[in-house]
């Protein structure tokens, strides 16, 4: 795996139910390196810090491999890297093989996989259709947020190297399905609630589904 594109955003105002809302989802590629800080990307705009940014969502990574699928679904949109609001577009990233808790070295930074991305209405506004939210959930490849263990610069073409993997975990894709599934896999639930790298609030919510 390697970094195909580094992406950041400036504040943008969108209209939602006749109300002006600020967002940072409109990310665009930058040629220079970006700095991964422990609470977010330096110079990258985050509108709602209750649900974006912070220790468990310091950086969002999405696979470049899924762009062709979505381009066919939404050919009328103006496409560029960062389309999904990701800070790092990663080539050859597979959510079924990326495990929660994985630690990766990317450029100067050391990051740990925490949780998949869950789409919101702003995602729908960007794609000009709220249908994208269900489509994105059903597709099952959400990309992942990471915690920054060691801050540093990350550049285009930097390799993404696995440093450490937990003995017992589940993949990003499995956790994503678990979050949205009506009938939740009990074995995976028990694994997920014990993973301290997942935010406590999310673990508590999942714990409520254990029978």
DOGU-678813 format. One line per field, with one value per residue (C-alpha): y, z, x; chain. Coordinates in Angstrom, 2 decimals, padded with zeros to 5 digits. Each point is the difference from the previous one (the first is absolute). Example, Ala and Ser with C-alpha at 12.3 -4.5 7.8 and 13.67 -1.06 7.14 Angstrom:
# DOGU-678813
py: [-004.50_003.44]
pz: [007.80_-000.66]
px: [012.30_001.37]
chaine: [A_A]
This chain:
# DOGU-678813
py: [000.00_003.55_003.55_000.94_003.45_002.29_002.10_002.88_002.47_003.58_000.91_-000.29_000.95_-002.25_000.29_-002.70_000.32_003.73_000.38_000.94_-002.61_000.06_-003.08_-001.25_-002.95_001.76_-001.06_000.49_-001.36_001.89_-000.49_000.65_-002.27_000.26_-000.16_-002.66_001.35_-001.93_001.88_000.48_001.14_003.38_002.59_-002.35_001.40_-002.00_001.47_-002.20_-001.09_-002.13_-002.56_000.72_000.49_-000.66_-002.88_-002.84_001.75_001.94_-001.12_-001.72_-002.46_-001.27_-002.44_001.30_-003.40_000.80_003.21_-001.73_-001.59_003.30_001.93_-002.33_000.59_003.80_000.89_003.54_001.13_001.77_-002.64_000.39_-001.73_000.94_-000.46_-002.07_002.55_-002.03_001.54_-002.89_-001.83_-003.38_-002.25_-003.75_000.46_-002.74_000.50_-003.76_-000.36_003.14_-001.02_002.21_000.75_-000.36_002.36_001.40_002.14_002.63_002.47_001.47_-000.87_-003.09_-000.64_-002.54_-001.12_000.89_-000.17_000.17_003.15_000.30_002.29_002.98_002.46_002.14_-002.99_-000.05_003.71_-000.39_-002.83_001.94_-002.89_-001.31_-003.44_-000.23_-000.61_-003.34_-000.89_000.68_-002.13_-002.87_000.09_-000.82_001.71_003.12_000.79_000.57_002.62_-000.25_001.22_001.72_-001.61_001.92_003.29_000.75_000.98_-002.27_000.48_-001.41_-003.39_-000.74_-003.70_-001.25_-002.64_-002.31_000.21_-001.88_-001.98_-001.10_-003.73_000.21_002.57_000.45_001.71_003.53_-001.51_-002.39_002.80_002.14_-002.80_-000.65_003.63_-000.01_-003.65_-000.70_-003.43_000.51_-002.78_-000.75_-001.27_003.17_002.16_-001.55_000.66_003.59_001.06_-001.15_002.06_003.06_001.68_000.41_003.06_-000.86_001.51_-002.25_-003.05_000.72_000.26_-003.31_-001.62_000.64_-002.51_-002.90_-002.68]
pz: [000.00_-000.61_000.15_-003.32_001.12_003.04_000.37_002.17_-000.09_000.68_001.60_-002.34_000.68_-001.24_000.20_001.97_000.59_-000.67_002.57_-000.74_001.33_000.00_-001.13_-000.66_-002.21_-003.23_000.11_-002.92_-000.76_001.06_-001.44_003.26_003.03_002.66_003.74_001.96_003.49_002.90_-000.20_-003.76_-003.15_000.22_-002.28_-000.72_000.86_002.30_000.49_002.64_002.45_001.93_-002.82_-001.96_000.98_003.48_001.20_-001.49_-003.32_-000.54_-003.62_-002.49_-002.58_-003.01_-002.73_-003.50_-001.29_000.48_-002.02_-003.32_001.56_001.33_-003.15_-001.94_002.57_-000.10_-003.37_-000.01_002.99_-000.25_001.21_001.70_002.84_003.36_-001.38_003.02_002.46_000.65_001.08_-001.48_-003.17_000.26_-002.96_000.51_003.34_000.72_002.90_000.33_000.75_002.09_003.62_002.82_002.18_-002.84_000.36_-003.20_-000.80_-002.62_-000.79_003.30_001.77_001.94_-000.04_001.42_-001.58_002.21_-001.81_-003.41_-001.43_000.37_-002.62_000.96_-001.84_-001.04_-001.97_-001.78_-000.74_-001.56_-002.25_-000.76_001.22_003.46_-001.63_000.21_003.74_-000.28_-003.07_001.87_002.94_-002.26_-002.02_003.15_-000.62_002.19_000.51_003.50_002.56_001.76_003.24_-000.33_002.38_-001.31_-001.81_-003.26_-003.65_-002.62_-003.73_-003.25_-000.84_003.62_000.76_002.55_002.01_002.56_003.26_002.48_000.06_002.95_000.63_000.09_-001.97_-002.92_-003.33_-000.75_-002.37_002.69_002.55_-002.56_-000.75_003.71_000.65_-002.62_000.03_001.41_001.13_001.51_000.19_003.71_-000.25_-001.78_002.47_002.90_-001.76_-000.84_003.50_001.39_-002.47_001.88_-003.25_-000.87_001.76_003.27_-001.12_-003.06_002.03_002.54_-002.79_-001.50_003.45_000.14_-002.84_001.78_000.89]
px: [000.00_001.08_-001.34_-001.57_-001.09_000.09_-003.15_-001.17_-002.89_-000.97_-003.33_-002.99_-003.60_-002.78_-003.78_-001.82_-003.76_000.23_002.75_003.60_002.41_003.79_001.95_003.50_-000.98_000.99_003.65_002.37_003.48_003.10_003.46_001.83_000.21_-002.71_000.68_-001.87_-000.56_-001.46_-003.30_-000.19_001.75_001.69_-001.69_-002.93_-003.43_-002.29_-003.48_-001.61_002.68_-002.50_-000.04_003.20_003.59_001.31_002.14_-002.08_-000.70_003.19_000.33_-002.31_001.36_-001.95_001.03_000.70_-001.08_-003.70_-000.03_-000.88_-003.11_-001.33_000.91_-002.30_-002.74_000.39_001.58_-001.41_002.08_003.33_002.43_003.37_001.85_-001.49_-003.52_-001.05_001.35_003.13_003.29_001.97_-001.01_001.74_000.78_-000.55_-001.77_-002.55_-002.42_-000.46_003.72_000.56_-000.55_-001.25_003.03_002.52_002.95_001.49_003.01_-000.85_002.75_001.10_-003.26_-001.05_-003.75_-002.45_-003.28_-002.97_-003.35_-001.69_-001.53_-003.78_-001.59_-002.16_-002.25_002.99_001.27_-003.35_000.15_003.44_-001.20_-003.18_-002.13_-000.84_-000.31_003.79_-000.22_-001.82_002.03_003.23_-001.12_-001.10_003.24_001.94_003.35_-000.09_003.66_001.29_000.84_003.33_001.50_003.38_002.48_003.01_-000.50_001.73_-000.11_-001.56_000.59_-001.33_001.55_000.95_-000.33_-002.53_001.87_-001.61_001.97_-002.19_-003.25_-002.14_-000.31_-003.79_-001.99_-002.37_000.39_-001.20_-002.58_-001.24_-000.37_-001.82_-002.47_-000.39_-000.96_-002.77_-001.17_-003.46_001.09_003.43_002.58_000.37_003.57_001.13_-001.90_001.91_003.30_-000.92_-001.08_003.37_002.07_001.17_001.05_-003.70_-001.50_-001.74_-003.31_-000.14_001.01_-002.74_-002.57_001.11_-000.03_-003.73_-000.53_001.71_-002.50]
chaine: [A_A_A_A_A_A_A_A_A_A_A_A_A_A_A_A_A_A_A_A_A_A_A_A_A_A_A_A_A_A_A_A_A_A_A_A_A_A_A_A_A_A_A_A_A_A_A_A_A_A_A_A_A_A_A_A_A_A_A_A_A_A_A_A_A_A_A_A_A_A_A_A_A_A_A_A_A_A_A_A_A_A_A_A_A_A_A_A_A_A_A_A_A_A_A_A_A_A_A_A_A_A_A_A_A_A_A_A_A_A_A_A_A_A_A_A_A_A_A_A_A_A_A_A_A_A_A_A_A_A_A_A_A_A_A_A_A_A_A_A_A_A_A_A_A_A_A_A_A_A_A_A_A_A_A_A_A_A_A_A_A_A_A_A_A_A_A_A_A_A_A_A_A_A_A_A_A_A_A_A_A_A_A_A_A_A_A_A_A_A_A_A_A_A_A_A_A_A_A_A_A_A_A_A_A_A_A_A_A_A_A]
